[in-house]
Amino acid sequence: MFILTEKSSGGVYAIKNKDNIQTVHIFEQEEDAERYRQLLIADDYKKALELMEIDVDAVAINCEKFGYSYSIAKKHDLIIPPITK
């Protein structure tokens, strides 16, 4: 599974969900994570992001520790970044 991280800081990319909780997207497929990253670039996202292969249990533990939520994007899910402009 894959997440997006900031190249400069190594921090995990997260967005606020409808309940205003920071949420990490975990992608089952590397291609889906890359597509999401490319959509962010097309939307002029300012920070450089890279893909990181992860253990979902480790991410879940860290999310709980820091008060984040997470979602798992399955193979056929279409995840589109929020518009930031």
N, C-alpha and C positions, 0 to 999 in steps of 0.2 A: 504494500500500500504506500501511498505517496502524499506528502504535504508540500506546501510552498513555504520557503523561508527567505528572509531578507539576506542578500549576499553580504552586506556590510556588517550587520550585527549578528546574524545567525538566528534572529528572532523569528518565531512562527507567524505567518500571515494569518490574520483572523479578521472577521467582520462582525458587526453587531447584528444579532437576529431581531425578530419582531418584538422580543421581550427586552431588548437593549442589553443582551448578554453577548460578550465576545465569543465567537464561534469559529472553530477551526474546521475547515473542510478536509476530509481524508478521502482520497481518491483510490478506488480499487485498481484502476488502470492508469498506467503512466501517461498514455496518450491523452486521457481526459484531463489530467493535471496540467499537461503541457498546453492543451487547448485553452483551459481556463487562464493560464499565465499569458498566453498570446492575446486573449480577449482583454486582459488588464492592460497590456502594453498598448493595444489599439485604442483603449480608452484613456491613454496618456497617464497611466499610473506612474508616479514619480520614483518609486524605489525599485531597485533591481532585485528580482526574485529568481530563485532557483528551485529545482525539484529536489526533494530528499526522500529516499526510501525509508520507511519507518516500521516499527512494531506498534500496532494499534493499541496494545495494552499499555505501553509506555506513554503514548500520547494521552490516553484516557486518564491515567494516573496524574499526569501533569496538568491536564485540564481541570480535574477535580481540585488539585492542590491550589491552583491559581484562580479558581472561580470561573473558568471558561466552560463552554459547552463544546461539543463536537458533533459533526454529522458525517456519515459515510456515504459518498457518492458511488453508487453501484455502476456496473458496466453500462447500462442503458439509460442512466439518469442524465438529464441535461441541466447543468448548473451554469448560470450566467451571473457574472459579477454585477453588483449594484452600480448604477450610474453615479459617478462621482462629480460630474460637472454641474 
